[in-house]
Amino acid sequence: MKVFKFGGASVKNAVAIKNVAHIIKQHQAEGLLVVVSAIGKTTDALERVVALARSRQSIDPILNEISIYHNEVIEQLNIARPDFLARFQAHIHSLKTATYQGGEYDFVYDQVVSQGEVLSSLILNEYLVQQGLNAVWADAREYIQTDSTWREGKVDWVQSKTNMKGLAKILQSHTVITQGFIGSTSDKHTATLGREGSDYSAAIFAACLPAESVTIWKDVPGVMSADPKRLPHAFVFDELPYQEAAEMTYYGASVIHPKTIKPLANAGIPLLVKNFDDPTLPGTRIHECTVYRLPPLIVFKENQCLISCKVTDYSFVNEDQIGYIFRMLSQYDVRINVMQNSAISFSFCVDFREPKTLLLIEGLSKKLEVYYNTGLTLITVKNYDAQTFTEYRNKPGVLLEQSSRSTLQVLVRL
């Protein structure tokens, strides 16, 4: 049995969904569990719905756009079964109710934004059944159990594995279509696994079942040495060790969600990254292997914030001040991307996520003198050589630079 994951770009419209169906048809005999993301930019639209509702603005225009977009896809796929259409419209109408329910922002976010994956998986499953495939829709929330850390649900692996025992039997005779990005708490509230978390969902299903492999279908030919939109000379890796791939995701390589590698590596399940436009391309295989003399990997991570903290009485930064900084980081659940300290200051770079980052800065300012810069880009060069080391550390606008035996990081204002 294998797990396939298709992202938003691979199901962005009717043509794309037909292509996904074609790929599934080629592999259905192998036993498939298919994890699907929301269609196109639906997640972004649903995030705007939640934000507008909280600021007491009308959400109807965006909800109408979401409804029209999905119904156009349904129409173009010639899906017309009355009971499916009624069920689908009920899901669309439920979005407004979910948006205006009580609760903290992050809780409501999870109940609303999670619906993008539900809608896309319903459409894909119905189309596959219409095409004669023995497909069945499964609600990921019945299988993946998390705690109530809204927007970043932590998986209960023991309970999730127990929940999935019945799936193995279903997969013997059906292709299972389910959702990425979502799970549920013990009291049946929806929890999301973190933005772009559908890759992680695929890894959770694979590790719990267990699966023979996981394939992530992307709009690129595999894992590349850099973003080809930034660096046209980027090339595809044939294979990568788990550790190398995990470090890439840590530094911000967006081709794979950061949490994906660990459960697969622990279970010894290989991860394949393949191109959905040309499935014949070999792609990249991530598994337990040794690759000697890996070439430089270059990762650009945008929307960064550099925060510098100084002691207010001009004494040296010591363990007490650094301890306070890390307690604040833990309290506001903010992860450091790179850090550096001197005698009188401690500087670190984080993803700039309002309002969380601003709350962190406010908390730090109670005991420290704080300065910050936004709109920055963190460039990481892993496995650098002499040429790339010189090229990137000499880039204009460098605010922070740090290097180790194998990795160079520069924070720049581009």
N, C-alpha and C positions, 0 to 999 in steps of 0.2 A: 504494500500500500504506500502511496506517495501523497505528499501535500503540495498543492500548487497555490501560489498567491498572485492575484492580479490587482494592481494598483489603480488609482483613479484615472490615470491616463489611458489605461488599457480597456476601460469600460466607459469612456467619456461620451460616447454616442452610439447610435444603432450599428454603424459600420464596425466600430471597435468591438462591440459585444458579439457581433457575428464572427469576428476574427477569434475572439476568446472561445466561442462555441466550437469553432473549427479545431483549435488546439486541443480542447478537451476531448473532442471526438477521436482524435488520433491516439489518445492515451487512456481512454476510459476503461479498456480491458485490464489495465494495470491496477485498478482500484484507486480512486481519487477522492481526496477531500479538498475542496476548492474554497479558499479564503478570498473574499472580495472586498475592496475598498469602496467608498462612496463614489458616485459618478462625477467625473470631472472636478469642478470646484465647489461641489455641494457642501463640503465641510466648512469652507470659508464662508459660504452664504449663511449656514446655520449658526456659525459663530457671530455673525453680524445680527442675526435675529435675536440672540440672547442679549447682546450688548445694547441693541436698540430698545428692547423691552425694559431693561434696567434703567435706561435713561428716559423712559416714558415717551418714547417716540413710536410711531406706527410701524408694526412689523408686516402689515398686510402686503405691501408691494413686493417685499423679498419672498414671502411665502407664496405669492402668486407666481413669481418667477420660477421658484423651485418646482411648483406644481406643473406649470406649463412645460418646463424643460423635460421633466420626467415623462409627462404624458406624450410629448412629441416623440420621445424615444420608443415608448410603448407602441404608438401608432405606426412608426416606421418599421418596427419589428413585426407588425401585423398581429399583435397580441389582442385578442378580442373576447376571451372567455369571460362571461358576465360575472361569475363569482370571484374570479381573480381581480377584475377591475373594481368591483365593490370593496374587496378587501384592501386593495391598494389605496383607494380614495379615503378609506377609513384611517389608514396610517397618515396620509397627508393632513387630514382634518385634525388628527390628534396632536399635531405639532403645536398648534396654538394653545391648546389646553396645557401641554407640557411646559410651554414657555412661561405661562402665567401662574404656575403652581408656586406655592410658598417654598422657602428654603434659601440657603446661602447660594451665592452666585455659582460656585463651582459645582454644587449639587445639581442645580438647574441646567447648567452647561452640559453635564453628562447625560441627563435625561433627554435633552433636545438634540445635541450634536451627534449623538450615537445613532440617530435615526437615518442618517445618510447611508450607512452601511446596510441597514435593514431594507431600505427602499431598493438599493442597487442589487442586493442579493435576491430579493423577490423577483425583480425583472429578469435577471439572468437565469434563475431557476425555471421560471415560466417559459422562457424562450427555449431552453434546453429540452423541457418536456414536450413543447410544441414541435421540436425537431426530432422527436422520437427517442431521445436519450432517457435512460432510466435514472433520472435525477430526483433528488429529494431535498427540500429546504430544511435546514436545521438552525435553531436559534442558539448562537454562541453563548448567550447568557445562561442557558441551561447546563452548559458544560464548563466554562471557565469561571471559577469563583475567585473573588478578590476581597480585600478589605474595603473600608469606606474612605480610602484616600482618594477623594474625587479628583478626576483629571490625571491621576497617576496611580491607578489601582495596583496594589501589590498582590500577586497571585498566591492563592492557597494551593500549592502544588498537590498536596495529598488529597484534598477534596476534589480538585479538578480531575485528577487521575481517576478517582472513584466515579465521578460523574460520567466519564468517557467510556466506561466499560461496555456500555451498550452500543456505542458507535462502531466498534470493530465488526460486530455482526451485521449492522446496516451496510457497512462498506463492502461486504462480501458480494452484495447484489445491487448496490446503488452508488452513483456518484453523489456525494454529499456537498451541497452548496451552503456555505455559512459566511459569517461576517468577521472582518478584522476589527481591531481597535476596541472591542467591547467585551465586557464580562458582567457579572452581577455579584452583589454582596449576599451575605447569608439571609438577609431579609428581602431579597429579590429586587433591590434597586439597581438600576443600571450604573456601571462604573466604566469609565474609559481608561485605557492603558497608557495614555500619553500620546501626544500629537504624532501622526504618522506611524501609529503603533500596529498596523496590520501585519507587518513582517513579524513582529513579536508574537502576534496571535498565531501565525502559521507555525512558529517554533514551539509554542505551547502545545498546540494540537499534536505536532509531530513527536514531541518528547513524551507526552502522556499516552499516546496510543500503543506502541511507538510506530513511527513511519520509517520507510526505507531511505527516503530523502525528502528534502524540501526544495522546490524550485520557485524562485521569485522572478516573475516576468516583468521586464522593464522596457523603457523606450531607448535603452542603450545596449550595445552588443555584449556587455558584461561589466565586471568591475574594472574601471579604467584608472590610469595613473594620475589623472586630473580631470576636472570638468572640461569636456571637449568644447563647451561654449566659451570657456575662458582661454583654454590652451588647445588649439586645434591639433597639435602634434601628439596629444595624449593617446596612449595605446591600451589594449585590453590585456589583463593578466590571464594566462591560461589556468593557473591554479594558485591558491594562496593558503598558507597555514591558518588555522583558527585564530591563533594569537595575533598574527599580522592583521587579519580582518577586524578583530575586536579593537585593536589599537586605532585602526583607520576610523572606525565609527566613533570612538572616543574623541578623536580630534575633529570630528564634524563631517566626515564623508557621508553624504546623504543617500548613497545608493542602497544602504542597509540600515535599518533602525538599530541604535546602539545596544538594545537588550536582546537582540536576536541570536547572537553567536553563543552566549553562555549555555543555554539549555541544550543546544544542538551539539556543542563540543562535549558537554558532560555525558551526553547519550551516544556520542560517536556517530551522529547523523550528518551526512554531507549536505552542504547548501550549494545549490546551483543558481547562478544569476544568468538569465537568458533573455534574448530579445524577442518581444512578442510580434514585431513586424516581420522578422525573418527567423523562425524557429529552427531553421537548419544550421544557423551559426552555433559554434560549440559553446560560447559563453565562458563563464569562469566557474571553476569548481573550488569550493572552500572546504577543506577537510584536514585530517591529521597528516601532514606531509612536511618535508623540508625543501625549501627553495633557497639555493645559495645565491648570494650577491643580488638581492632584489634591487631593482632600479629605483630612483627617487619617486615618491608619491607626494603629490602636492594637493593640499586641501585648503579651500577658502571658506571661512566661516564669517558670515556678515552679521550686521546688527549687533555689534559687540559694544560693551560699556567698560571702560577702564575706571576703576575706583581706587583712589589713593588715600590712605589714612595716616594721619600724623598725630602724635601725642600733643595735647594742647599746651603743656608746660615746657615744650621743646626738649624734653629728655629723650633718651634713646627708646626705640620700640623694644619691648621685652615680651616675655612669655605671657604675662598677664593681659597685655593689650591684644596680642595675637589670639589668645584664648577667647577673649571677648568677641573678636571679629568672627571666629569660627562658630561661636555660639549663636551669633546673629545670623550667619549663613545657614545654620541648621534650623533656626527658628522660622526663617522665611523660605526654607527649602530651595536655596539657590546654590547651584554648582559652579565651582571655579574652573575656568578653562586653562588659565595659566596664572602663576603668581610670582612675585619677586619682592624681596625685602632689602632695605638698606638700613643704615644706623638710625635714621629718623623717620622712615616711612615704610608702610607695607602696602604694596599695590597688587591688584588682581583684576583679572578680566572675566566678565560673565556675559551670558546672553542678556540683551536688554529686553526684558519683558515687563511692560507696565501692567498693573501698578506695583507688582512684586518687587522689582528692582528699586523703585523709589521708596517703598516702605523699608527696604533694607538700608538704603542710604540714610533715611530718617532715623532708624534705630542706631546706626553706627555714629551718627552725629551727636548723640546724647553724651558720648564719652570721648569722642575723637574729632579731630579736624578733618573734614572729608572734602575731597575734590573729585569730580568725575567728568568724563568725556563720553559722548555717545556717537553713533554713526560710524563706528570703526570696523575694520576687517582684520580677523586673525588668520594669518597664513601659516600653515604648518608644512614643513618639508621633512618627510620621514625618509630615512635612508639617503640622506643628502650626499652628494659628491662635491668636489671642489667648485665646479661650475655653479651648481644651484645654490650652494652655501654663499658664495660671493654675490650672486645675482640678487637673492632675496634679502640678505641682511643690508644691502646697499640701496634698497628701494627708498624712494623719497617718502617723507611723512611718517617715519618709524617713531612710535611713542614708547615701545617696549620691545626688548629683544632678549631671547633666552635660547641657549643651545646645550645639548648633551652630546654623548658619543655618536648618536644616530639621528637625532631630531633637532631641527631648528624651528623656532617659532618667532614670528615678528607680528606685532600689532601695529597696523598702519591706518592712516587716514587717506583713503584713495580719492 
